[in-house]
Each structure stands twice: as structure tokens, then as C-alpha cells.
Amino acid sequence: MGKPQHVVYGIAGAANAIAAAAVAGMMVLTCADVFLRFFFRHPIQGTYDIVGFLGTVVVSFSLASTTILKGHISVDFFTSRLSRTSQRIIDVFIDAVSLGIFALIAWRSAVYAIRLKEAGEVSLNRKSVV
């Protein structure tokens, strides 16, 4: 494994650890909110907003590791019958299309985030800047 690949794997692993911590945070926050709501009639304010933000962190930070581990769903009913070279060409094509789609999503998300920030948009319950 070359140096650039080693760096990418390290970054993906760190991002995946952040995603795992976010899942744990969602779990702890939700359990604490339910416990406090049930026993003390005092829920944690803004739990819905925080869990939503953490869900975004989980999805976005776990994508790289999932891609490296080839953990995405794939249907290889037809491609499994092709030669190894044909399979590799199809994999490269799919990876290139996926890169393009994810780049487009990232670009449009950044544009949308800038627009929300300029408008002064805040979250529903906590009134945190989105």
C-alpha cells in the first residue's frame, strides 16, 4: 500500500470513528431524553435537532470507510459472468460516476448551506445556526 493510499485509509478510518461516536452520542442522548421525560417530566430541550445533526454526521462521515470496504449494496448477477477485465472496467466506470454524483451533492450542499447561513436560518427547537 502506497503512501497516498495509506493517508486516505487513515482519514477514512478517523472519519468512521467520528461517525461511530456520533451514533453513540445519538443513543445516549435519546436514552437520556426518554429517561428524563418519563421519570422526571423534564426532557432534554433540542434533542430532536441534535439527533438530526448527529445523523447527518453519521451518514456523511461513514461514506468513505464504507466505500473503501466495498460495503455498498451491489447487484452482480450479470457482471459476475463477465471476464475479470470487464468487471474491472465496469467498476472503474461506476466509481467515476459515483465520484461525479458525490461531488455534485457536496457542491450543491455547500451552496445550500451558504444560502441558509446568509438568511440567518436556525434549527427549530434549539435555535442553533444551521
C-alpha positions as CSV (number, residue, x, y, z in Angstrom):
1,M,0.0,0.0,0.0
2,G,1.5,3.3,-1.1
3,K,1.7,6.5,1.0
4,P,-1.3,8.3,-0.6
5,Q,-3.5,5.2,-0.1
6,H,-2.3,4.9,3.5
7,V,-3.2,8.5,4.1
8,V,-6.7,8.1,2.6
9,Y,-7.3,4.9,4.6
10,G,-6.2,6.8,7.8
11,I,-8.6,9.7,7.1
12,A,-11.4,7.3,6.3
13,G,-10.8,5.4,9.5
14,A,-10.8,8.6,11.5
15,A,-14.0,9.8,9.9
16,N,-15.6,6.4,10.6
17,A,-14.6,6.7,14.3
18,I,-16.3,10.1,14.4
19,A,-19.4,8.6,12.8
20,A,-19.3,5.8,15.4
21,A,-19.0,8.4,18.2
22,A,-21.9,10.3,16.7
23,V,-24.1,7.1,16.8
24,A,-23.1,6.5,20.4
25,G,-24.0,10.2,21.1
26,M,-27.4,9.8,19.5
27,M,-28.0,6.7,21.5
28,V,-27.0,8.2,24.8
29,L,-28.9,11.5,24.1
30,T,-32.1,9.7,23.1
31,C,-32.0,7.3,26.1
32,A,-31.3,10.2,28.5
33,D,-34.2,12.2,26.9
34,V,-36.6,9.3,27.3
35,F,-35.5,8.6,30.8
36,L,-35.8,12.2,32.0
37,R,-39.1,12.7,30.2
38,F,-40.6,9.5,31.7
39,F,-39.3,9.7,35.3
40,F,-38.9,13.5,35.9
41,R,-41.2,15.0,33.2
42,H,-38.3,17.1,32.1
43,P,-37.0,16.2,28.6
44,I,-33.7,17.5,27.2
45,Q,-34.5,20.6,25.1
46,G,-33.5,20.3,21.5
47,T,-32.9,16.6,21.4
48,Y,-34.7,16.3,18.0
49,D,-32.4,18.9,16.5
50,I,-29.2,17.5,18.0
51,V,-30.1,13.9,16.9
52,G,-30.8,15.3,13.4
53,F,-27.4,17.0,13.2
54,L,-25.7,13.9,14.5
55,G,-27.5,11.7,11.9
56,T,-26.0,13.9,9.2
57,V,-22.5,13.4,10.7
58,V,-23.1,9.6,10.8
59,V,-24.1,9.4,7.2
60,S,-21.5,11.7,5.7
61,F,-18.5,10.6,7.8
62,S,-19.2,6.8,7.3
63,L,-19.3,7.0,3.5
64,A,-15.6,6.9,2.9
65,S,-15.0,3.9,5.0
66,T,-18.0,2.1,3.6
67,T,-16.7,2.7,0.1
68,I,-13.2,1.5,0.9
69,L,-14.5,-1.7,2.4
70,K,-16.9,-2.1,-0.6
71,G,-19.8,-2.2,1.8
72,H,-22.3,-0.6,-0.5
73,I,-25.0,-2.8,-2.0
74,S,-24.2,-4.1,-5.4
75,V,-26.0,-6.4,-7.7
76,D,-23.5,-8.6,-9.6
77,F,-26.0,-11.0,-11.1
78,F,-24.9,-10.0,-14.6
79,T,-21.3,-8.8,-14.0
80,S,-20.3,-12.0,-12.2
81,R,-20.5,-13.8,-15.6
82,L,-18.2,-11.4,-17.3
83,S,-14.4,-11.6,-17.5
84,R,-12.2,-10.1,-14.8
85,T,-11.2,-7.3,-17.1
86,S,-14.7,-6.4,-18.0
87,Q,-15.7,-6.4,-14.3
88,R,-12.8,-4.1,-13.6
89,I,-13.8,-1.7,-16.4
90,I,-17.4,-1.6,-15.1
91,D,-16.1,-1.0,-11.5
92,V,-13.9,1.9,-12.7
93,F,-16.9,3.4,-14.6
94,I,-19.2,3.1,-11.6
95,D,-16.6,4.6,-9.3
96,A,-16.2,7.6,-11.7
97,V,-19.9,8.1,-11.9
98,S,-20.2,7.8,-8.1
99,L,-17.4,10.4,-7.7
100,G,-19.2,12.8,-10.0
101,I,-22.5,12.3,-8.2
102,F,-21.0,12.8,-4.7
103,A,-19.1,15.9,-6.0
104,L,-22.3,17.3,-7.3
105,I,-24.1,16.6,-4.0
106,A,-21.2,18.2,-2.0
107,W,-21.2,21.3,-4.2
108,R,-25.0,21.8,-4.0
109,S,-25.0,21.1,-0.3
110,A,-22.3,23.8,0.2
111,V,-24.3,26.3,-1.9
112,Y,-27.4,25.5,0.1
113,A,-25.5,25.8,3.4
114,I,-24.2,29.2,2.4
115,R,-27.7,30.3,1.5
116,L,-29.0,29.2,4.9
117,K,-26.3,31.0,6.7
118,E,-26.8,34.2,4.8
119,A,-30.6,34.0,5.5
120,G,-29.8,33.5,9.2
121,E,-31.7,30.2,9.3
122,V,-31.7,28.4,12.7
123,S,-32.8,25.0,13.9
124,L,-36.4,24.6,15.0
125,N,-36.0,23.9,18.8
126,R,-32.5,25.0,19.8
127,K,-32.3,28.0,17.6
128,S,-28.8,26.9,16.6
129,V,-27.3,28.2,13.4
130,V,-27.8,25.5,10.8
